């Protein structure tokens, strides 16, 4: 019986769950994040100066590392945010199937590109359109891949029953806000590259504020409707 089912190419659901292990998939993801968040610091190199270089020259060489420090800390913070959102998504999963595993691999491939796009950002001024497009394109790909992961999991019945529907909605809107902020930054590059970083940061901050207020108002309304004093 088992041989007939194997020849037919069918596998029971429990076997599928064991094959696409949620724990091993998340462990792989954590390992990729750990390596990437370590690699981005390698762009920071000690200034190539003689050992007896005067303090003024050392200080000048250190200041020249400013853009690289900026790109490092920015990417480290964003990578940490994406790791948290990825962990948040996995916390809601019941199991992983083949398409979800493929979406996760696509997401990790863009995570692995972060050292390159970070190096591009730090190597040029913040008004260089090519390096900015490379960086924000990488962020957009990350946001789109994680959003696709999340929506596929929801539509395929791979999510646990929601214990906090408002928190789940807020998480969805946060992912969408990051997509929109990345798109807006890329559009801004075509108009005025020096404003792209400000547009990205502003939209992310405003988006989070709007999302929190909107979710808070929607959760308070049912409480007012259920109040014994409500008319």
Buried (B, 14 or more C-beta within 10 A) or exposed (E): EEEEEEEEEEEEEEEEBEEBBBEEBBEBBBEBBEEBBEBBEEBEEEBEEEEEBEEEEBEEBEEEBEBBBBBBEBBBEBBEBBBEBBEBBBEBBEBBBEBBBEBBBBBBEBBBBBBBBBBBBBEBEBBBBEBBBBBBBBBBBBBBBBBBBBBBBBEEEBBEEEEEEEBBBBBBBBBBBBBBBBBBBBEBBEEEBBBBBEBBEBBBEEBBEEBEEBBEEEBEEEEEEEEEEEE
